[in-house]
């Protein structure tokens, strides 16, 4: 599984806007009132200083009033420069072209009650030997190839869903080679091979697709939001939001395989089940030496799983068996052959 537990993280981003504090500068009018200086001058009457008859009378002296008026002081207004936040521009979201191969019909939209959030690619010609199911985010084709007996038990093998868990490619390649050279017993078996449903992730050797979505959390059954871009199990923006998921949902919905296997690494096990499902899983485990055991300890969030979606999708009209095989961290040539043999055996036994 190669993924650590991931906490669900909020998408919210906080913007902090700076508030401008009002800044009023009040005028300060200072007025100094006039200070009248009315100083009455004492009037001195010299009457009896000398025994003369001369009398001197000084006229009264009146000082003019002194009034000082300061001009009003007005502070200039203080104006803060306007604060302009830069415009927030989201990067354009460009969806990959959904170009269908020329043999396919125009796109068909499923009723909203079934698959509410995406449009499937359209009818596929299941009589073709090779089909382009759709294109990845980066435009790589997702290809399915048909081998064996048309009309036989339909067995679908997906070599890669997590891009850095790609040892299943060697199993698919051996199945292809043996089907072509006639050394694979395919009487009564219509074998479909999808080498990779995550070619972008495989090219980059990352778990997710090119939009950082874990495709094995993106399928439209019991989908739930997990994490965000950068989290190992980021589930995308909605059920089947990714073109790779849409391509496989469309394909499997039409192919309706009896058995489907998704290869993963590197938990080295097959998860137990009951009924026909449990019997076929146990047989596969026995043939390859893988333990039957629950996966993968605590911490994982298992919504939007491809095999779980397929089991729900296909249970309506068959007893189909879609399941996961967790390969070890690497495969020897003998192990590759053992897995290819196991596929052919359970396909023949049903
Ligand atoms: Zn995996």
Boltz pocket constraint, residues with backbone or C-beta under 6 A from the ligand:
constraints:
  - pocket:
      binder: B
      contacts: [[A, 1], [A, 2], [A, 162], [A, 165], [A, 263], [A, 264], [A, 265]]
      max_distance: 6.0
